[in-house]
Amino acid sequence: MNRTQLIGRLGRDPEGGQGPKGVYANFSLATNEYWTDRSSGELVEHTEWHQLVCYDRLAEIALEFLTKGSEVYVEGRVRGTRWTDKDGKEQRALEIRIDELKMLRRAPKADPIVVAAKGMASLEMLMRDAAIGLRTEVTMADLADMMNTIRTGLVGEDQASKVSDEVTA
């Protein structure tokens, strides 16, 4: 089984666009592990960098909502990639193709109003495309999740949960 789960922070803003297979986004993710050195007793930190790529709706979400420093949970598959560099040498690398993405915390310096405005624009475009039949895979649950993400970004996790509880009561 080829399955990877990571929680970490983005090392850069996602980059991407429209490719031959549809919308794509790629970015780097830093994960950290800590342990105590046996000989010195000092706390040791190790940061591992992972190259991630996602497609279609996940790519749209990544490009709209994620910025450098955002904390995310991702689940996906490890894939080897090959390409020829500018000097004609064949290069190889590993990337993780994301199947599931959950935003945990926005970047510390992200302006919540700007993030919400970008989110609303993305949601508006998605709803318009769904209404005219360009997007058939979008569900009401997808739209509700996006709205929840925008609300959480504006008021914070605690307040968003409180508001959600009040609405469902």
C-alpha positions, 0 to 999 in steps of 0.5 A: 500500500502506498499511503502517506499522511503528513501534518506540517506548514507550507514552505512557500505559497502554492504555485500552479495553474491550468495544465494538460490534466486540468488545474494543478498546484504544487508546494513544499511542506515542512514536517518536524520531529523532535527527540532527546539526544542520548549522549548530551540530553539536548532536545534535537529537532529535524525538519523534513521537506516534502514536495506536494502536488494536487489536482482539480478541486484540491488544487483550486482550494490550495491556490485560493486559501493556502499561503506560506506558513499555513498548517495542513493535514495531507494524505496521498501517494508517493510518486517518482518523477523524472525530467530533463534539466536545462543542462540536458541531465535527467533528474529524479525526485519524489513527490506526494500526490495529494488525495485529501487536504485539510486546512488546520491553521492559516498562516500566522500573518495572513490577513483574515479579510483578504483570505475571506475575500479570496475564498468568497471569490473562489466560492462564487466562481465555483457556484457559477460554473456549477450553475451553468454545467461546467462543474458537475462534481461539486456538491452542496457539502463541498460548498458548505465546507468552503463556507465553513473555512471562510467563516473560521478564517474570519472569526477563529476556530472557537467562535466558528464552532460556537456559531455553528452550534447556535445555528444547529440548535 
